[in-house]
Amino acid sequence: MYLYYFLTTLKNVLPLLYRSNTQNNLNADQVENLVVPLPPTALQDDIIRFLDRETAKIDALVAKQEQLIATLQEDRIATITQAVTKGLRKESCEVSKTPYLDSHPKSWVPTKLKYHASVQTGITLGKSAEVDRSVALPYLRVANVQAGSVNLAEVKELAVNRSDVSSYLLRAGDVLMTEGGDIDKLGRGCVWNGEIDPCIHQNHIFAVRCGESLTSKFLVYLLETAHARDYFMLTAKKTTNLASTNSTTLKALPIALPTVLEQAEIVEFLDGRADRFKQLTSAAAAIIERLREYRAALITDAVTGKIDLREMV
């Protein structure tokens, strides 16, 4: 166990010894030649007892913060679901006769997404383009689309025939939605604000273009509701830990639609709550990071003799 604790202190050193650019590995000679500080067995036992006790305390604190983050996420989804499916005006509800759709305020219209938005599918990767009639354009892939935001840290380019460009172009206000991936990420969406122009998208991302009766931000929140998640999970094609949907299923998503004015009220309310959830989650994540840094430093100091354990064990 002492050796285990010592090896954890080499986390930042071992990468310097890796012998491959594609797979991290060490050979037997490198492991055998590692210099290990070896105190007397009795002191090793003291170090082990001390670290077992102290790291257990730290791990318990980390677990509490992780549980707090999980609870905040559950509360966030519950808040979104309540606002987007029941509204803010405390209006009496009626039971929906539409499959997959729960009760909704009486003034809301039970309908399907396809009557209020169009769904644009993207370009298939590997599709050949004529060299003299094509243009290289930035395109979005699944890794770029997060729940509620776009990650543009790495945007690749793709050659596409000029005659096909208009079929795949994104417009500001489009709701980007993933076709599939990890089961818990199925249906995640965000609003495209035209950060890159022109820009296209691949076929594993849908671009949902809302009509006058549906706002983009309201749809993004709707996609995060328990109702929408259940719908996509029940209708998805599943394999181990993966799931996918299609444009037909997406367009058939049952929704209860309030007026555009009420949609704006709900979005404003949820944006404010989202900021608060983000602050609390970030604070918990920062605490976890500091605890883990302290844990690593404590182990290093203990196995290298920087802590006097005579009165601590």
C-alpha positions as CSV (number, residue, x, y, z in Angstrom):
1,M,0.0,0.0,0.0
2,Y,2.9,2.3,0.7
3,L,4.1,1.7,-2.9
4,Y,0.6,2.5,-4.2
5,Y,0.7,5.9,-2.4
6,F,4.1,6.6,-3.7
7,L,3.2,5.8,-7.3
8,T,0.2,8.3,-7.1
9,T,2.8,11.0,-6.6
10,L,4.3,10.3,-10.0
11,K,1.2,11.3,-12.0
12,N,2.9,14.3,-13.5
13,V,6.3,12.6,-14.0
14,L,5.3,9.3,-15.7
15,P,4.2,11.0,-19.0
16,L,7.8,12.1,-19.5
17,L,8.9,8.5,-19.6
18,Y,6.2,7.2,-22.0
19,R,7.8,5.4,-25.0
20,S,4.9,5.8,-27.5
21,N,3.1,8.7,-29.1
22,T,-0.1,6.7,-29.7
23,Q,-0.5,4.7,-26.4
24,N,0.9,5.6,-23.0
25,N,3.1,2.8,-21.7
26,L,6.3,2.0,-19.7
27,N,8.6,-0.9,-20.2
28,A,9.8,-3.2,-17.5
29,D,13.2,-1.6,-17.3
30,Q,11.7,1.8,-16.6
31,V,9.5,0.5,-13.9
32,E,12.4,-1.4,-12.3
33,N,14.6,1.7,-12.3
34,L,12.1,4.0,-10.6
35,V,13.7,5.5,-7.5
36,V,11.5,4.8,-4.5
37,P,12.2,6.4,-1.1
38,L,12.1,3.5,1.3
39,P,11.7,4.4,5.0
40,P,11.7,1.6,7.7
41,T,8.7,-0.7,7.6
42,A,7.3,0.7,10.9
43,L,7.3,4.2,9.4
44,Q,5.7,2.9,6.2
45,D,2.9,1.5,8.3
46,D,2.5,4.9,10.0
47,I,2.3,6.6,6.6
48,I,-0.3,4.1,5.4
49,R,-2.5,4.5,8.5
50,F,-2.2,8.3,8.3
51,L,-3.0,8.5,4.6
52,D,-5.8,6.0,4.8
53,R,-7.5,8.1,7.5
54,E,-6.9,11.5,6.0
55,T,-7.7,10.6,2.3
56,A,-10.9,8.9,3.5
57,K,-12.0,12.2,5.0
58,I,-11.1,14.1,1.9
59,D,-12.9,11.5,-0.3
60,A,-16.0,11.9,1.8
61,L,-16.0,15.7,1.3
62,V,-15.5,15.2,-2.5
63,A,-18.4,12.8,-2.5
64,K,-20.7,15.3,-0.8
65,Q,-19.8,18.0,-3.4
66,E,-20.4,15.5,-6.2
67,Q,-23.8,14.7,-4.7
68,L,-24.6,18.4,-4.5
69,I,-23.8,18.8,-8.2
70,A,-26.0,15.8,-9.1
71,T,-28.8,17.2,-6.9
72,L,-28.5,20.7,-8.6
73,Q,-28.7,19.0,-12.0
74,E,-31.9,17.2,-11.0
75,D,-33.4,20.4,-9.6
76,R,-32.5,22.2,-12.8
77,I,-34.2,19.6,-15.0
78,A,-37.3,19.6,-12.7
79,T,-37.4,23.5,-12.8
80,I,-37.2,23.5,-16.6
81,T,-39.8,20.7,-16.9
82,Q,-42.2,22.5,-14.6
83,A,-41.9,25.8,-16.4
84,V,-41.9,24.5,-20.0
85,T,-44.8,22.0,-19.6
86,K,-46.9,23.7,-16.9
87,G,-46.1,27.4,-17.4
88,L,-45.6,30.2,-14.8
89,R,-49.1,31.5,-14.6
90,K,-50.6,28.7,-12.4
91,E,-53.3,28.0,-15.0
92,S,-55.4,25.0,-14.6
93,C,-54.3,22.0,-16.6
94,E,-56.0,19.3,-18.7
95,V,-54.9,15.8,-19.4
96,S,-53.5,15.5,-22.9
97,K,-54.9,12.9,-25.2
98,T,-51.6,12.9,-27.2
99,P,-49.2,10.0,-26.6
100,Y,-46.0,10.9,-24.7
101,L,-47.5,14.3,-23.7
102,D,-48.4,15.0,-20.1
103,S,-51.1,17.3,-18.8
104,H,-50.7,21.0,-19.9
105,P,-52.4,24.3,-19.3
106,K,-55.7,24.5,-21.0
107,S,-54.8,27.5,-23.2
108,W,-51.7,25.7,-24.6
109,V,-52.0,24.0,-27.9
110,P,-51.1,20.3,-28.1
111,T,-49.3,19.7,-31.3
112,K,-46.1,18.3,-32.9
113,L,-42.8,19.9,-33.6
114,K,-43.1,19.5,-37.4
115,Y,-46.0,22.0,-37.5
116,H,-43.9,24.7,-36.0
117,A,-40.4,24.1,-37.3
118,S,-38.5,22.5,-40.2
119,V,-35.6,20.0,-39.7
120,Q,-32.6,20.3,-41.9
121,T,-30.3,17.3,-42.1
122,G,-26.5,17.7,-42.7
123,I,-23.9,16.5,-45.1
124,T,-22.6,12.9,-44.9
125,L,-18.9,12.7,-44.3
126,G,-17.0,10.9,-47.0
127,K,-19.3,12.2,-49.8
128,S,-17.2,13.0,-52.8
129,A,-16.9,16.6,-54.0
130,E,-15.8,17.7,-57.5
131,V,-12.5,19.5,-57.1
132,D,-13.2,22.3,-59.6
133,R,-16.7,22.8,-58.3
134,S,-16.3,22.6,-54.6
135,V,-15.5,24.9,-51.7
136,A,-14.0,24.1,-48.3
137,L,-16.2,25.2,-45.5
138,P,-16.1,24.9,-41.7
139,Y,-18.6,22.3,-40.4
140,L,-20.0,21.4,-37.1
141,R,-19.9,17.8,-35.8
142,V,-21.3,16.1,-32.7
143,A,-18.4,17.2,-30.5
144,N,-19.2,20.8,-31.2
145,V,-22.8,20.6,-29.9
146,Q,-23.2,20.6,-26.1
147,A,-26.3,20.9,-24.0
148,G,-27.1,24.6,-24.1
149,S,-23.9,25.8,-25.8
150,V,-21.6,25.4,-28.8
151,N,-18.0,24.3,-28.4
152,L,-15.9,25.9,-31.1
153,A,-12.5,24.9,-29.7
154,E,-11.9,22.7,-32.8
155,V,-13.9,23.3,-36.0
156,K,-12.8,21.3,-39.0
157,E,-13.4,22.0,-42.7
158,L,-15.0,19.9,-45.4
159,A,-15.1,20.1,-49.2
160,V,-18.6,20.4,-50.5
161,N,-20.0,21.0,-54.0
162,R,-21.0,24.6,-54.4
163,S,-24.4,23.5,-55.7
164,D,-25.1,21.7,-52.4
165,V,-23.9,24.4,-50.0
166,S,-27.4,25.9,-49.5
167,S,-28.8,22.6,-48.3
168,Y,-26.4,22.4,-45.4
169,L,-25.9,26.1,-44.4
170,L,-26.7,27.1,-40.9
171,R,-28.6,30.2,-40.1
172,A,-28.5,32.3,-36.9
173,G,-31.3,31.1,-34.7
174,D,-31.2,27.5,-35.8
175,V,-31.4,25.0,-32.9
176,L,-28.6,22.4,-33.2
177,M,-29.5,19.0,-32.0
178,T,-27.4,15.8,-32.0
179,E,-28.8,12.7,-33.8
180,G,-27.2,10.3,-31.3
181,G,-24.2,9.4,-29.2
182,D,-24.1,8.6,-25.4
183,I,-27.6,7.7,-24.2
184,D,-27.6,10.5,-21.6
185,K,-26.8,13.1,-24.3
186,L,-29.4,12.1,-26.9
187,G,-31.4,15.1,-27.9
188,R,-29.2,17.7,-26.4
189,G,-29.5,21.1,-28.2
190,C,-28.3,24.7,-28.3
191,V,-29.0,27.8,-30.3
192,W,-26.7,28.7,-33.2
193,N,-26.0,32.4,-33.2
194,G,-24.0,32.5,-36.4
195,E,-20.6,32.5,-34.6
196,I,-19.0,31.3,-37.9
197,D,-20.4,32.4,-41.2
198,P,-20.7,30.6,-43.5
199,C,-20.8,27.2,-41.7
200,I,-22.4,23.9,-42.5
201,H,-23.2,20.8,-40.4
202,Q,-22.7,17.1,-40.7
203,N,-25.5,14.5,-40.9
204,H,-25.3,13.6,-37.2
205,I,-26.5,17.1,-36.3
206,F,-30.0,18.4,-37.0
207,A,-30.6,22.1,-37.6
208,V,-34.1,22.8,-36.4
209,R,-35.5,26.1,-37.9
210,C,-38.3,27.5,-35.9
211,G,-41.3,29.2,-37.4
212,E,-43.2,32.2,-36.1
213,S,-45.1,30.3,-33.4
214,L,-42.0,28.7,-31.7
215,T,-38.9,30.5,-30.4
216,S,-35.5,28.9,-30.5
217,K,-34.7,29.4,-26.8
218,F,-38.0,27.9,-25.8
219,L,-37.3,24.8,-27.9
220,V,-33.8,24.4,-26.4
221,Y,-35.4,24.3,-22.9
222,L,-38.1,22.0,-24.1
223,L,-35.5,19.5,-25.3
224,E,-34.1,19.4,-21.8
225,T,-37.4,18.5,-20.1
226,A,-38.0,15.1,-18.6
227,H,-40.9,14.8,-21.2
228,A,-38.6,15.2,-24.2
229,R,-35.9,13.0,-22.8
230,D,-38.4,10.2,-22.1
231,Y,-39.7,10.6,-25.6
232,F,-36.3,10.3,-27.3
233,M,-35.3,7.4,-25.0
234,L,-38.5,5.4,-25.7
235,T,-38.3,6.0,-29.5
236,A,-34.6,5.8,-29.9
237,K,-32.6,3.0,-31.6
238,K,-30.3,1.7,-28.9
239,T,-27.1,-0.2,-28.6
240,T,-24.8,-0.6,-25.6
241,N,-24.5,2.8,-24.0
242,L,-25.4,4.5,-27.3
243,A,-28.7,5.7,-28.8
244,S,-29.8,7.5,-31.9
245,T,-32.9,9.1,-33.3
246,N,-33.9,10.4,-36.8
247,S,-35.5,13.4,-38.4
248,T,-38.9,11.7,-38.7
249,T,-39.0,11.0,-35.0
250,L,-37.8,14.4,-34.1
251,K,-40.5,16.1,-36.2
252,A,-43.1,14.0,-34.5
253,L,-42.1,15.2,-31.0
254,P,-45.3,16.0,-29.1
255,I,-45.3,19.5,-27.6
256,A,-47.8,21.7,-25.8
257,L,-47.3,25.2,-27.1
258,P,-48.0,28.5,-25.3
259,T,-48.1,31.9,-27.1
260,V,-44.9,33.4,-28.2
261,L,-45.3,36.0,-25.4
262,E,-45.6,33.4,-22.7
263,Q,-42.6,31.5,-24.3
264,A,-40.5,34.6,-23.8
265,E,-41.6,34.9,-20.2
266,I,-40.7,31.3,-19.5
267,V,-37.3,31.7,-21.2
268,E,-36.5,34.9,-19.2
269,F,-37.4,33.0,-16.0
270,L,-35.3,30.0,-16.9
271,D,-32.3,32.0,-18.0
272,G,-32.2,33.7,-14.6
273,R,-32.5,30.3,-12.8
274,A,-29.8,28.8,-15.1
275,D,-27.3,31.5,-14.0
276,R,-27.9,30.6,-10.4
277,F,-27.6,26.8,-11.0
278,K,-24.4,27.5,-12.9
279,Q,-22.9,29.6,-10.1
280,L,-23.7,26.9,-7.5
281,T,-22.4,24.1,-9.7
282,S,-19.2,26.0,-10.5
283,A,-18.6,26.7,-6.8
284,A,-19.0,23.0,-5.9
285,A,-16.7,22.0,-8.8
286,A,-14.0,24.4,-7.6
287,I,-14.2,22.9,-4.1
288,I,-13.7,19.4,-5.6
289,E,-10.7,20.6,-7.5
290,R,-9.1,22.2,-4.4
291,L,-9.8,19.0,-2.3
292,R,-8.2,16.8,-4.9
293,E,-5.2,19.1,-5.1
294,Y,-4.9,19.0,-1.3
295,R,-5.2,15.2,-1.4
296,A,-2.4,14.9,-3.9
297,A,-0.1,17.3,-2.0
298,L,-0.8,15.5,1.3
299,I,0.2,12.1,-0.2
300,T,3.4,13.6,-1.7
301,D,4.4,15.3,1.6
302,A,3.7,12.1,3.6
303,V,5.7,9.6,1.4
304,T,8.6,12.1,1.0
305,G,9.0,12.7,4.7
306,K,7.8,16.3,4.8
307,I,5.2,15.6,7.5
308,D,6.2,14.6,11.0
309,L,3.8,11.7,11.7
310,R,5.0,10.9,15.3
311,E,1.9,12.7,16.9
312,M,-0.5,12.2,14.0
313,V,-0.9,8.5,13.8
